[in-house]
């Protein structure tokens, strides 16, 4: 079985279309989305409709829950709060109903998917927390060996036995037997890195591989759409400070 994997779409239709097009060419059997379909971006209804049409299996992210008022808002005046206020004002009833039905977790053939962590969509699981997240997987779902998460907007592959295999970059990692593996494909719609790249992954359960991919997209069109709606144009790309980007780049090539 081949699974297309995306996360953190954040209402960015141009980025989503690039990811879906690339994943379709891979001939996947199923499309998975690890949450945050909406928030930040200017096309919430369109992105949800596109994912529904693609038959995606999705879980609820923190922004999806904020959009339907099941989770507390971000602090007033912040970018998440500003864009979420606008998002709520434009969500149609069909989109609201779909978001309300999203489950917190999904299990598929030895794989379990959530947004932030297994227990909380707001928790950030970086490489430092990955081991704890995998131990939690073993405690609560001993029959599953792959944990798919989003929320951090950063690609990550971390193995219970082998440590960090990939962090913040493209590449391919092996799935080895019962060695539990955390997989985060990175962000489709709001990169938090120096370049505005669309991140996604393909899991091949038969061959035992996870292929992390990245593509360029027309981010300028999304910036224009944000400005037309009275939203900050940089809401679709939160570029880190140069020093942070350099430290991440160096760390991404160090073994775990």
Steps between C-alpha positions, in 0.01 A plus 500: 500500500622849408380797706527866405563709809443872553447729799439865586326608180391824666255611232770536236340373179799563272729294723239228549449459126874452449514236774192316374630502144836358601343236725258394227795428270637267767201270459409489869217286634388748763555865591553596866497849651630555854284800577485880479306520177411863576645802679751761380419469129237664276322193357350294786181383326684424178768292670250293697299441183814393312599253771149357513499456123837323521359256756753602765491344846558789740533562873418818687778751554499777757405762239212283377372482858544874554305567181194323641560640852591171666842631601602826662621774265858617480593821681320813371693696238720211396512367145313176588225701671468754218477240224271273701252782559483551123482123434195460723327786320525329160455129582194357329271254676625200302860573601404552865316169505795318347747648750267409786508134394879466483633245752802568726677184379475246216646148479585332169688171471754542782511878462336754730464867409437803721583870475715619791536190717286195565335679792505870413482681162682804642819316608812544285695177451847593374797262488559555873149376586479228233622217723237579761228509233607157370501352850148635543404328175633171636307542825165592347508326161746210517376366166607813310858573396472827301393828661409781258487853641487857367484836682874583505508591128836321480584163338617240751570128507595358839541133584468350846819296451692698236435854623446798270529391137389821327431851624389794288593373155416274207606137503401139539497292817439130560219345701659212691273232642359588839738791555251777572535800271370856531426667166425870451481608134539871570260775398311530173362849544710700745872425486703615798832483324705733283342394166124471433490128421209257497591195712338155478595133521415160355495194726545167321401233749582214260855619427551637850597857411396858568595748228503866609441740213493878446382718211481867413166670445356840406516656846466851357142430391414401857663812640286708263186315607580562867552872437172522308321361808666748733731235652877516545662378173766306692240282675577225246874498571646559845868527415727442805784739587815430299687373806224253581491381140875442498491305826218285369687434176807385689297286737304336217817331372610369839399143585267445794 
